Amino acid sequence: MANKGSKFHEKLVENLSKVIVGKEEVLSLLITSMVAGGHVLLEDVPGTGKTKLAKALAKSFDLQFSRIQFTPDLLPTDVTGLNVYDPKTGEFVMKKGPVFTNILLADEINRATPRTQAGLLEVMEERQVTIDGQTFLPGDPFFVIATQNPVETAGTFPLPEAQLDRFMMKLSVGFPAHEEEINILLKYMDSDPLDTLTSVVTGEELEAVRKEAAAVHVSSAMLDYVVRMTSSTRKNNDVLMGVSPRGTLALMHAAKARACLLGRNFMIPDDVKAVAQAVLTHRIILGYGKSQDCDKFIQSVVKDTVVPTEDFEK
């Protein structure tokens, strides 16, 4: 197998690490989701580098980038676009919104009303935008990175389950370790490295790696393993809503993308385990008053799902 995926992964992680210090696992998962054709929700406290990470990823590609600062007064048409009347010609002219791009940063998405949040539903799932009965296509590739803060809940609107399910992964940057924070101070001592960051990969390279990931072999035992893992969340008495079939597909595609980025043309259990937390946690709802949180629940699901043992290359 050609190692386009591993070289692609290596170049991107190295470039992103110039801006984001000590978060290689998060960077790897972000790239994995992009290769798998999914979108990412970055949830963390303010100041941990969510927006900077999204901008750094965009600058690492030679692709179009748009950013929407979500606010309570934002309208759906501010996201998708609308037809504007031109008095000179007497006709309506299509004014496309910021979703017509390749990489879209939906910053603080939970600050907009549910009506405005829903403006992203169609384009995230179906890769199309319907305006006044007409259908338009966004950029190709199309990748959404949304950010939200778990604190500062005043004036925010939690994402509904249907919207959360559109995100392949939910990631958290987290606080840096002591040495990492010292490195951040040194790196940002005189200037912001984001200002001088340049692109290292192209849209054509992304498309090639996506095709490589799609061709990754998945054995019957691995298919069974993935389904057993997600279906177990639907049979648990502690769970009000388990992982949907869309979540099962997301888990498989993310695991295939990870295998590709590590230079393999077949999927193994470790690929599933590595992405399960990011792919599944935001797709379940636990019953009221349950002591464990969703993260711990998915950890237990991964641990309790029996791992198949066979030659996964066949």
SERO-4910 file (N, C-alpha, C, O; in steps of 0.05 Angstrom, whole numbers):
BEGIN
 pado doro    nc1    nc2    nc3   cac1   cac2   cac3    cc1    cc2    cc3    oc1    oc2    oc3
  Met    A     17    -24      0      0      0      0     17     25      0     37     27     15
  Ala    A     10     45    -17     24     70    -17     20     84     10     -1     81     23
  Asn    A     41     98     18     40    111     45     32    140     43     43    157     58
  Lys    A     14    147     25      4    175     23     -8    184     49     -3    207     58
  Gly    A    -23    166     61    -37    174     86    -18    181    109    -21    201    122
  Ser    A      3    164    113     22    169    135     38    195    130     43    209    149
  Lys    A     46    200    105     61    224     99     43    249    102     52    269    113
  Phe    A     18    247     94     -2    268     97     -5    275    126     -5    298    134
  His    A     -9    254    143    -12    257    171     12    270    184      9    288    201
  Glu    A     35    261    177     60    271    188     64    300    182     72    316    200
  Lys    A     60    308    157     63    336    149     44    355    164     51    376    173
  Leu    A     19    346    167     -1    363    180      4    365    210      3    388    221
  Val    A     10    344    223     16    345    252     40    362    258     40    378    277
  Glu    A     61    360    241     85    376    245     78    406    242     88    422    257
  Asn    A     62    412    222     55    440    217     37    451    239     42    474    248
  Leu    A     17    436    247     -1    445    268     13    448    295      6    465    311
  Ser    A     33    432    299     48    433    324     65    458    327     74    465    349
  Lys    A     68    473    305     82    499    307     64    519    322     74    539    332
  Val    A     38    514    322     19    532    335      8    521    361      5    534    381
  Ile    A      0    495    359    -12    481    382      9    463    395     19    445    382
  Val    A     15    468    420     36    454    434     26    430    450      7    432    465
  Gly    A     39    406    446     34    383    463      7    370    460     -2    356    479
  Lys    A     -7    373    438    -34    361    435    -35    344    410    -54    345    394
  Glu    A    -14    327    407    -12    310    382    -36    292    379    -45    287    356
  Glu    A    -47    281    401    -70    263    399    -94    277    388   -109    267    371
  Val    A    -99    301    398   -122    317    389   -118    325    359   -137    323    343
  Leu    A    -94    332    352    -88    339    324    -93    315    306   -104    318    284
  Ser    A    -84    292    315    -87    268    299   -117    261    295   -125    253    273
  Leu    A   -132    264    316   -161    258    314   -175    278    296   -193    270    281
  Leu    A   -167    303    297   -178    323    280   -173    316    250   -191    318    234
  Ile    A   -149    309    244   -141    301    217   -156    276    209   -165    273    186
  Thr    A   -159    257    227   -173    232    221   -202    238    213   -212    226    194
  Ser    A   -215    255    228   -243    262    222   -245    275    194   -264    269    179
  Met    A   -226    292    188   -227    306    162   -223    286    139   -237    287    119
  Val    A   -204    267    143   -200    247    122   -224    229    119   -230    220     97
  Ala    A   -238    223    142   -261    206    141   -286    220    130   -307    207    127
  Gly    A   -284    246    125   -307    261    114   -326    271    134   -349    278    128
  Gly    A   -317    271    160   -335    281    181   -329    309    190   -309    321    182
  His    A   -346    319    208   -342    346    220   -334    343    249   -338    321    261
  Val    A   -323    364    261   -313    363    288   -324    385    305   -326    408    297
  Leu    A   -332    378    330   -341    398    350   -319    399    371   -313    379    384
  Leu    A   -307    423    374   -287    427    395   -300    440    419   -310    463    417
  Glu    A   -301    426    441   -314    436    465   -293    438    488   -281    418    495
  Asp    A   -289    462    498   -270    465    520   -274    493    532   -288    510    521
  Val    A   -262    497    555   -264    523    568   -250    544    551   -233    537    535
  Pro    A   -256    570    556   -244    591    540   -213    592    543   -203    587    565
  Gly    A   -199    598    522   -171    603    524   -153    579    520   -129    580    524
  Thr    A   -165    556    512   -148    532    508   -139    528    479   -125    509    474
  Gly    A   -147    546    461   -136    545    434   -154    532    414   -145    523    393
  Lys    A   -181    531    419   -200    519    400   -200    534    373   -196    522    352
  Thr    A   -204    560    374   -205    576    350   -178    576    336   -177    575    311
  Lys    A   -157    578    351   -130    578    339   -124    552    325   -111    552    304
  Leu    A   -133    530    336   -129    504    324   -144    503    297   -133    493    277
  Ala    A   -169    512    296   -184    512    272   -171    529    250   -170    521    227
  Lys    A   -162    553    258   -148    570    239   -122    558    229   -115    561    205
  Ala    A   -108    545    247    -82    533    239    -87    510    219    -72    507    200
  Leu    A   -108    495    223   -115    474    203   -121    486    176   -112    476    156
  Ala    A   -137    507    176   -145    520    151   -120    531    136   -118    528    112
  Lys    A   -101    542    151    -77    553    139    -58    532    129    -41    537    112
  Ser    A    -62    507    139    -44    485    131    -53    474    104    -38    459     92
  Phe    A    -76    482     94    -86    474     68    -87    497     49    -88    520     57
  Asp    A    -85    491     23    -89    513      3   -119    513     -5   -125    511    -29
  Leu    A   -136    515     15   -165    514     10   -179    539     20   -167    554     35
  Gln    A   -203    544     11   -218    567     20   -227    563     49   -233    541     58
  Phe    A   -227    585     64   -233    584     92   -253    607     99   -249    630     90
  Ser    A   -273    600    115   -292    621    124   -297    617    154   -296    595    164
  Arg    A   -303    639    167   -308    638    196   -334    653    202   -339    674    192
  Ile    A   -351    640    218   -376    653    227   -375    655    257   -372    635    271
  Gln    A   -377    680    267   -379    684    296   -408    682    303   -423    701    298
  Phe    A   -416    661    316   -445    657    322   -452    675    346   -439    675    366
  Thr    A   -474    689    343   -485    707    363   -515    704    364   -527    693    345
  Pro    A   -529    713    385   -558    709    388   -574    722    365   -596    713    359
  Asp    A   -563    744    353   -578    758    333   -572    748    304   -581    760    285
  Leu    A   -555    727    302   -549    716    276   -573    702    264   -587    688    278
  Leu    A   -578    706    238   -600    694    224   -591    670    207   -567    669    199
  Pro    A   -608    651    200   -601    629    183   -590    639    156   -572    626    145
  Thr    A   -601    660    146   -591    671    120   -563    683    122   -549    685    102
  Asp    A   -555    690    146   -527    700    150   -508    677    147   -484    681    143
  Val    A   -518    652    150   -501    629    147   -502    618    119   -481    612    107
  Thr    A   -526    615    108   -529    602     82   -529    621     59   -519    614     37
  Gly    A   -538    645     63   -541    665     41   -570    669     34   -588    656     45
  Leu    A   -575    687     15   -603    693      8   -603    707    -19   -582    716    -30
  Asn    A   -627    709    -31   -631    724    -56   -636    753    -49   -655    759    -34
  Val    A   -621    771    -60   -623    800    -55   -633    814    -80   -623    809   -102
  Tyr    A   -653    832    -77   -664    846   -100   -645    868   -109   -636    885    -93
  Asp    A   -639    868   -135   -622    888   -147   -639    908   -162   -650    901   -183
  Pro    A   -642    933   -152   -660    952   -164   -651    961   -192   -667    970   -208
  Lys    A   -625    958   -198   -615    966   -225   -625    947   -246   -632    956   -268
  Thr    A   -625    921   -240   -633    901   -260   -662    893   -257   -673    881   -275
  Gly    A   -673    898   -233   -700    889   -228   -702    860   -222   -724    848   -224
  Glu    A   -680    847   -216   -679    818   -211   -667    812   -184   -653    829   -172
  Phe    A   -672    788   -175   -660    779   -150   -633    766   -156   -630    750   -174
  Val    A   -613    773   -140   -586    763   -144   -579    746   -119   -583    753    -97
  Met    A   -568    722   -125   -560    704   -103   -535    714    -89   -514    718   -102
  Lys    A   -537    719    -63   -514    726    -47   -507    703    -29   -521    697     -9
  Lys    A   -486    689    -36   -479    664    -21   -467    671      7   -453    690     10
  Gly    A   -474    654     26   -464    658     53   -438    644     57   -426    633     39
  Pro    A   -427    646     81   -400    635     87   -398    605     86   -376    594     87
  Val    A   -421    591     85   -420    561     83   -409    552     56   -401    529     52
  Phe    A   -408    570     36   -397    563     10   -367    566     11   -355    586      1
  Thr    A   -354    547     23   -325    547     27   -316    518     29   -332    500     25
  Asn    A   -291    514     35   -280    487     40   -278    480     69   -287    459     78
  Ile    A   -267    499     85   -264    495    114   -280    517    128   -273    541    124
  Leu    A   -299    510    143   -316    530    157   -313    528    187   -316    507    199
  Leu    A   -306    550    199   -304    552    228   -329    565    239   -335    588    234
  Ala    A   -345    549    253   -369    558    266   -362    564    295   -365    547    312
  Asp    A   -354    589    301   -343    596    327   -365    601    347   -384    616    341
  Glu    A   -363    588    370   -383    590    392   -411    586    381   -429    602    384
  Ile    A   -415    562    369   -439    555    355   -464    556    373   -486    561    364
  Asn    A   -460    550    399   -482    549    418   -492    576    427   -510    578    443
  Arg    A   -480    598    416   -489    625    423   -512    634    404   -525    654    410
  Ala    A   -516    619    382   -537    626    364   -562    611    371   -561    591    385
  Thr    A   -585    620    362   -611    607    368   -613    581    353   -599    577    333
  Pro    A   -630    562    362   -633    537    348   -641    540    319   -633    524    302
  Arg    A   -656    561    313   -664    566    285   -639    571    268   -638    561    245
  Thr    A   -621    586    278   -596    592    263   -578    568    262   -565    562    242
  Gln    A   -576    554    285   -559    529    285   -569    510    264   -553    496    251
  Ala    A   -595    509    260   -607    490    241   -599    497    212   -603    480    194
  Gly    A   -589    521    208   -581    528    181   -557    512    171   -551    511    147
  Leu    A   -543    498    190   -521    481    183   -529    452    179   -513    436    169
  Leu    A   -553    444    187   -560    416    187   -558    404    159   -546    383    156
  Glu    A   -570    417    140   -571    405    112   -543    404    100   -536    383     89
  Val    A   -528    426    102   -502    426     89   -482    407    102   -465    396     89
  Met    A   -485    403    129   -466    385    142   -472    356    135   -453    340    132
  Glu    A   -497    348    132   -504    321    126   -505    314     97   -495    293     88
  Glu    A   -517    332     81   -522    326     53   -504    341     33   -505    337      9
  Arg    A   -486    358     44   -467    373     28   -482    389      6   -474    390    -17
  Gln    A   -504    401     14   -519    419     -4   -534    440     12   -538    436     36
  Val    A   -541    462     -1   -555    484     12   -579    490     -5   -577    495    -29
  Thr    A   -603    491      8   -627    498     -7   -636    526      1   -641    532     24
  Ile    A   -637    544    -19   -645    572    -15   -668    578    -34   -664    577    -59
  Asp    A   -691    586    -23   -714    592    -40   -721    571    -60   -727    577    -83
  Gly    A   -719    546    -51   -726    524    -69   -704    515    -88   -707    494   -101
  Gln    A   -682    529    -89   -660    522   -106   -638    509    -89   -632    516    -67
  Thr    A   -625    488   -101   -604    474    -87   -576    482    -98   -572    482   -122
  Phe    A   -558    488    -79   -531    496    -87   -511    478    -72   -518    467    -51
  Leu    A   -488    474    -83   -467    458    -71   -446    475    -59   -438    495    -70
  Pro    A   -437    468    -34   -415    483    -22   -389    475    -35   -388    462    -56
  Gly    A   -367    482    -22   -341    474    -33   -336    444    -30   -349    431    -15
  Asp    A   -318    434    -46   -310    406    -44   -280    404    -43   -266    411    -62
  Pro    A   -269    395    -20   -282    384      3   -296    405     20   -291    429     17
  Phe    A   -313    395     38   -327    413     57   -324    402     85   -332    379     90
  Phe    A   -314    418    103   -307    409    130   -315    431    150   -306    454    148
  Val    A   -331    424    170   -339    443    191   -325    437    217   -324    414    226
  Ile    A   -313    458    228   -302    456    256   -319    476    272   -317    500    268
  Ala    A   -334    466    291   -350    484    309   -337    484    336   -326    464    345
  Thr    A   -339    507    350   -329    509    377   -351    517    396   -370    530    388
  Gln    A   -349    508    421   -368    517    441   -355    514    469   -337    497    472
  Asn    A   -364    530    487   -354    530    515   -373    515    533   -397    521    532
  Pro    A   -364    496    549   -382    482    567   -390    500    591   -409    493    606
  Val    A   -376    522    595   -383    542    616   -395    566    602   -401    565    578
  Glu    A   -400    587    617   -414    611    605   -440    602    592   -445    608    569
  Thr    A   -457    589    608   -482    579    596   -503    601    593   -523    596    578
  Ala    A   -500    624    606   -520    645    603   -520    655    574   -499    662    564
  Gly    A   -543    656    562   -545    667    535   -537    647    514   -532    655    491
  Thr    A   -535    621    521   -528    601    501   -551    582    496   -570    581    512
  Phe    A   -550    567    474   -571    549    467   -558    522    461   -545    518    440
  Pro    A   -561    502    478   -549    476    475   -556    464    448   -579    466    438
  Leu    A   -537    451    435   -542    438    409   -561    415    413   -556    398    431
  Pro    A   -582    413    397   -600    390    399   -586    364    390   -565    365    376
  Glu    A   -597    341    397   -585    316    391   -581    312    361   -561    301    352
  Ala    A   -601    321    345   -599    318    316   -574    333    305   -562    324    285
  Gln    A   -568    356    317   -545    371    308   -519    358    317   -499    356    302
  Leu    A   -518    349    342   -495    336    353   -487    311    337   -464    306    332
  Asp    A   -508    297    328   -503    272    313   -490    277    286   -479    259    274
  Arg    A   -491    303    276   -479    309    251   -448    312    253   -434    311    233
  Phe    A   -439    314    278   -410    316    282   -398    288    285   -407    273    302
  Met    A   -378    282    269   -366    256    272   -352    253    298   -353    232    311
  Met    A   -338    274    307   -324    274    332   -329    298    349   -333    320    339
  Lys    A   -328    294    375   -327    317    394   -301    315    409   -295    295    422
  Leu    A   -284    336    406   -257    336    418   -254    358    439   -269    378    438
  Ser    A   -235    354    457   -229    373    477   -199    378    476   -183    359    479
  Val    A   -190    403    473   -161    409    473   -149    404    500   -128    392    502
  Gly    A   -163    414    521   -153    410    548   -130    429    556   -118    442    539
  Phe    A   -125    430    582   -104    447    592    -76    434    587    -74    409    586
  Pro    A    -56    450    582    -29    439    577    -16    430    603    -23    439    625
  Ala    A      3    411    601     19    403    623     39    426    630     41    445    614
  His    A     52    424    653     70    446    661     91    453    641     94    477    633
  Glu    A    106    433    631    127    438    611    115    449    585    127    465    571
  Glu    A     92    438    578     79    447    553     71    477    555     74    491    535
  Glu    A     62    485    578     54    513    581     79    532    580     77    554    570
  Ile    A    101    522    591    126    537    588    134    540    558    142    561    549
  Asn    A    131    518    543    137    519    515    118    538    500    127    550    480
  Ile    A     93    540    509     75    559    497     84    587    501     84    603    482
  Leu    A     93    593    525    103    620    531    128    627    513    130    649    503
  Leu    A    145    607    511    169    612    494    162    615    465    173    632    451
  Lys    A    143    599    455    136    599    427    122    626    420    125    636    397
  Tyr    A    107    636    439     91    660    433    104    685    446     91    706    449
  Met    A    130    683    453    144    705    467    144    731    451    138    752    461
  Asp    A    152    729    426    156    752    409    134    756    388    129    779    379
  Ser    A    122    734    379    102    736    358     83    712    359     88    693    373
  Asp    A     62    713    343     43    691    341     51    674    317     50    683    294
  Pro    A     59    648    322     67    631    300     45    626    279     51    618    256
  Leu    A     20    631    286     -2    628    267      1    647    244     -7    641    221
  Asp    A     13    671    249     15    692    229     34    683    206     30    692    183
  Thr    A     53    666    212     72    658    191     68    629    182     84    619    166
  Leu    A     47    617    191     41    589    183     34    588    154     18    605    144
  Thr    A     44    569    140     39    566    111     26    539    105     27    520    122
  Ser    A     15    536     82      2    511     74     23    490     68     44    496     56
  Val    A     17    465     76     36    443     71     23    420     55     37    402     46
  Val    A     -3    421     53    -18    400     37    -38    414     19    -47    436     24
  Thr    A    -46    399     -1    -66    410    -20    -92    395    -19    -94    374     -6
  Gly    A   -112    407    -31   -138    393    -33   -136    367    -48   -150    348    -42
  Glu    A   -119    367    -68   -115    342    -84   -103    320    -67   -111    296    -69
  Glu    A    -84    327    -49    -73    307    -31    -94    296    -12    -95    272     -7
  Leu    A   -111    314     -2   -133    305     16   -151    286      1   -159    265     13
  Glu    A   -158    292    -23   -176    274    -39   -163    247    -43   -176    227    -41
  Ala    A   -137    247    -49   -122    222    -53   -122    205    -28   -126    180    -29
  Val    A   -118    218     -5   -117    203     21   -145    193     28   -148    171     40
  Arg    A   -165    209     22   -193    200     27   -199    175     11   -212    156     22
  Lys    A   -191    174    -14   -195    150    -30   -180    126    -18   -190    104    -18
  Glu    A   -156    131     -9   -140    110      3   -153    100     29   -154     75     33
  Ala    A   -165    118     44   -179    110     69   -204     94     63   -210     75     77
  Ala    A   -218    102     42   -243     88     34   -237     59     26   -254     42     29
  Ala    A   -213     55     15   -205     28      6   -194     10     28   -188    -13     22
  Val    A   -191     20     52   -181      4     74   -199    -20     79   -224    -17     80
  His    A   -187    -44     81   -203    -69     84   -213    -71    112   -200    -66    132
  Val    A   -239    -79    114   -252    -85    140   -262   -113    140   -280   -120    124
  Ser    A   -251   -130    156   -258   -158    157   -286   -162    170   -296   -143    183
  Ser    A   -298   -185    166   -324   -190    177   -324   -190    208   -343   -181    221
  Ala    A   -301   -198    219   -298   -198    248   -297   -169    259   -308   -163    280
  Met    A   -285   -151    243   -283   -123    251   -311   -110    248   -318    -93    265
  Leu    A   -326   -117    228   -353   -106    225   -370   -114    249   -385    -98    260
  Asp    A   -367   -140    257   -382   -150    280   -374   -135    305   -391   -129    322
  Tyr    A   -348   -130    308   -337   -116    332   -349    -88    334   -356    -79    356
  Val    A   -349    -73    312   -360    -46    312   -389    -46    319   -398    -29    335
  Val    A   -405    -64    307   -434    -64    313   -439    -73    341   -457    -62    354
  Arg    A   -424    -92    352   -428   -101    380   -422    -77    399   -436    -75    419
  Met    A   -402    -61    392   -395    -39    410   -417    -18    411   -425     -9    432
  Thr    A   -428    -10    388   -449     11    387   -476      0    396   -490     14    410
  Ser    A   -483    -24    389   -509    -35    396   -511    -39    426   -533    -39    437
  Ser    A   -489    -44    439   -490    -48    468   -499    -23    483   -509    -25    505
  Thr    A   -495      0    471   -504     25    484   -534     28    483   -546     42    499
  Arg    A   -547     13    465   -577     15    462   -591     -5    481   -615     -2    486
  Lys    A   -576    -24    492   -587    -45    508   -583    -40    538   -591    -55    555
  Asn    A   -569    -18    545   -562    -12    572   -584      3    586   -595     23    575
  Asn    A   -592     -6    610   -614      7    624   -607     35    633   -625     51    639
  Asp    A   -582     42    634   -574     69    643   -576     89    621   -573    113    626
  Val    A   -581     80    596   -580     98    573   -608    103    563   -624     85    557
  Leu    A   -615    129    560   -640    137    549   -639    136    518   -659    129    505
  Met    A   -617    144    506   -613    143    478   -586    133    471   -566    145    479
  Gly    A   -584    111    457   -559     99    449   -548    109    423   -560    128    411
  Val    A   -526     98    414   -514    106    389   -531     98    365   -539     75    364
  Ser    A   -535    116    347   -551    111    323   -535     97    302   -510     96    304
  Pro    A   -548     85    281   -533     73    259   -514     93    246   -493     85    235
  Arg    A   -521    119    246   -503    139    235   -477    139    252   -455    143    241
  Gly    A   -480    136    278   -456    134    296   -440    110    290   -415    111    291
  Thr    A   -453     87    284   -438     63    277   -422     67    252   -398     59    250
  Leu    A   -434     80    232   -420     86    207   -396    105    212   -374    101    201
  Ala    A   -401    125    229   -379    144    236   -356    129    249   -333    136    244
  Leu    A   -362    111    267   -341     96    281   -324     80    261   -300     79    263
  Met    A   -338     67    242   -323     51    222   -306     68    204   -282     63    200
  His    A   -318     90    194   -303    107    176   -279    121    190   -258    124    178
  Ala    A   -283    129    215   -261    141    230   -238    121    235   -215    128    232
  Ala    A   -246     96    241   -226     75    246   -210     69    220   -186     65    220
  Lys    A   -225     69    197   -212     64    171   -192     87    165   -170     82    155
  Ala    A   -200    111    171   -183    134    165   -158    133    183   -136    139    173
  Arg    A   -161    124    208   -138    122    226   -118    101    215    -94    105    215
  Ala    A   -129     79    206   -112     58    195    -96     68    171    -72     63    168
  Cys    A   -109     83    154    -96     95    130    -74    114    138    -52    113    127
  Leu    A    -80    131    158    -60    151    166    -36    139    181    -15    152    183
  Leu    A    -40    114    190    -17    100    202     -3     82    182     15     67    189
  Gly    A    -12     84    157      2     69    136     -7     40    131      7     24    119
  Arg    A    -32     33    142    -42      6    138    -66      6    119    -80     26    116
  Asn    A    -69    -16    104    -92    -19     86   -113    -38     98   -130    -48     83
  Phe    A   -113    -42    124   -133    -59    137   -138    -48    165   -120    -36    177
  Met    A   -162    -52    175   -170    -41    201   -166    -61    223   -172    -85    219
  Ile    A   -157    -53    246   -153    -71    269   -168    -59    293   -176    -36    293
  Pro    A   -172    -75    314   -187    -66    338   -176    -40    350   -191    -24    360
  Asp    A   -149    -37    350   -137    -13    362   -147     12    348   -149     33    360
  Asp    A   -153     11    322   -163     34    307   -190     42    318   -195     66    322
  Val    A   -207     22    324   -234     28    335   -231     40    363   -245     59    369
  Lys    A   -214     27    379   -211     37    407   -201     66    408   -208     81    425
  Ala    A   -183     72    389   -170     99    389   -190    121    383   -186    144    393
  Val    A   -210    115    367   -229    137    359   -256    135    373   -272    153    371
  Ala    A   -261    113    387   -288    108    399   -297    131    418   -320    139    416
  Gln    A   -279    140    435   -286    161    454   -296    186    440   -316    198    447
  Ala    A   -280    195    420   -287    220    406   -312    217    389   -326    236    385
  Val    A   -317    193    379   -339    189    360   -365    183    375   -386    191    365
  Leu    A   -364    170    397   -389    160    410   -399    176    433   -424    176    438
  Thr    A   -382    189    448   -390    202    473   -414    221    470   -432    221    486
  His    A   -413    238    449   -434    258    446   -459    247    434   -478    262    429
  Arg    A   -460    221    428   -483    210    415   -502    195    434   -522    183    425
  Ile    A   -496    195    459   -513    180    479   -524    200    499   -513    221    504
  Ile    A   -547    192    511   -559    207    533   -564    187    556   -578    168    553
  Leu    A   -551    193    578   -554    176    602   -579    184    617   -588    206    616
  Gly    A   -590    165    632   -614    170    648   -609    190    670   -586    193    678
  Tyr    A   -629    202    680   -627    223    700   -616    211    726   -625    190    735
  Gly    A   -596    224    738   -585    216    764   -564    195    762   -555    185    783
  Lys    A   -555    187    738   -534    167    736   -508    179    745   -500    201    738
  Ser    A   -493    163    761   -469    174    774   -446    178    754   -431    197    756
  Gln    A   -443    160    734   -421    163    715   -429    181    692   -453    184    685
  Asp    A   -409    195    680   -415    212    658   -412    197    632   -405    173    632
  Cys    A   -418    210    609   -417    197    584   -389    187    576   -386    166    564
  Asp    A   -369    202    584   -341    194    578   -335    167    591   -324    149    579
  Lys    A   -341    165    617   -335    141    632   -352    118    622   -343     95    621
  Phe    A   -377    124    613   -394    102    603   -382     90    577   -381     66    574
  Ile    A   -373    108    559   -362     98    534   -336     83    539   -330     63    526
  Gln    A   -320     92    559   -296     78    566   -302     49    575   -288     30    568
  Ser    A   -324     46    590   -332     20    600   -342      3    577   -338    -21    576
  Val    A   -356     15    558   -366      1    534   -343    -10    518   -343    -34    510
  Val    A   -323      6    513   -299     -2    498   -285    -25    512   -276    -44    500
  Lys    A   -282    -22    539   -268    -42    555   -283    -69    555   -271    -90    554
  Asp    A   -310    -68    556   -326    -92    559   -332   -106    532   -341   -129    532
  Thr    A   -328    -93    510   -334   -105    484   -311   -124    477   -288   -116    475
  Val    A   -318   -149    473   -298   -170    468   -284   -165    442   -296   -161    421
  Val    A   -257   -165    443   -241   -159    419   -237   -184    402   -229   -205    413
  Pro    A   -242   -183    376   -237   -207    359   -207   -212    355   -191   -193    356
  Thr    A   -201   -237    351   -173   -244    345   -172   -260    320   -182   -283    319
  Glu    A   -160   -249    299   -158   -263    273   -138   -248    256   -127   -228    265
  Asp    A   -134   -257    232   -117   -243    213   -134   -222    199   -150   -229    181
  Phe    A   -132   -197    207   -150   -176    198   -144   -167    169   -159   -151    158
  Glu    A   -121   -177    158   -115   -169    130   -132   -184    110   -134   -176     87
  Lys    A   -144   -207    119   -159   -223    100   -189   -215     99   -205   -226     85
***
